[in-house]
Amino acid sequence: MNALPPGRRRICLALDIEKYSSRGNVAHIALQERLVAIVKEAMAHAQVPWVMNDVQDQGDGLLVIQPPGVDEPRVVPGLVNGLCWAVGRANSHVLSSRRLRLRVALSVGIVHRAAAGYVGDAVIGVSRLLDSVVLRDTLSANPGHDIALIVADDLYHDVIAHGYPGLDPAAFTKVHIEIPAKGFTADAWTHLPRLDHAGMAATGPRETSRGHLARDVAMGAAVVAISTGLTSIFTAALDAADHTSGYDTAGSPYDGSTEGADTGHGLDDGHATDMADADG
């Protein structure tokens, strides 16, 4: 066995597209392109350079593992709000029957890069949450919403429960998930973001020219960090960007409200390559 790869605390984001398998190849190509564009926009809103993420394609979805050392109280609301804005903007240009509707899961924990994927409880957990009956039922039972979000219990208590700007803890509903066949049991929190499709089509994440500069600095640091392995450079660049960026997670077009949805199933063992591609 080779030396144990480094394990670092990282945010895990998993997404998949509702009713993906019922569409043909041409639609699948277009949907995947739209999904990647949406996630890139959301990462920009959260001020996490896209090149710093580890991304694994899941066919009908993505697994995105964020770099270590991000400012979680800023990044988590920024990411959720950015997804809301990007999905709302994308869906404002299509017929209602062709809207992109997403299941989204978030977790956090120690992650290792292994030979065939990513290893850690956070990776397993985000996969289980994404494919849970809870999340599937939440989205399918609320056709007026285009995103159903589920957040791991520890991430909720570490970040969201404290009321940092951009997300209202009261808008989340606690659920319990049991998957006996996988030996998986967990509490989690669901949320139905309310999107303003018309408003989001005309506006985007708030960013001043100084914000563009801050992100350019972070992107430059990302290249250095990738080539040298010094993630501290990236963290320092983000700290500097915090003082110059015009992003405002609290003032994003997403208002943090929800319509109650309260409604478990799962995925495979191990690492990211085991994520299932079942639709619903």
Secondary structure as UniProt FT lines:
FT   STRAND          7..17
FT   TURN            18..19
FT   TURN            21..22
FT   HELIX           25..45
FT   TURN            46..47
FT   HELIX           50..52
FT   STRAND          54..57
FT   STRAND          61..65
FT   TURN            68..69
FT   HELIX           72..91
FT   TURN            92..93
FT   HELIX           96..98
FT   STRAND          102..114
FT   TURN            115..116
FT   STRAND          117..119
FT   HELIX           121..130
FT   HELIX           133..140
FT   TURN            143..144
FT   STRAND          147..152
FT   HELIX           153..158
FT   HELIX           160..162
FT   TURN            165..166
FT   HELIX           169..171
FT   STRAND          173..179
FT   HELIX           180..182
FT   STRAND          184..191
FT   HELIX           197..202
FT   HELIX           209..228
FT   HELIX           231..242
FT   TURN            243..244
FT   HELIX           249..251
FT   HELIX           272..274
//
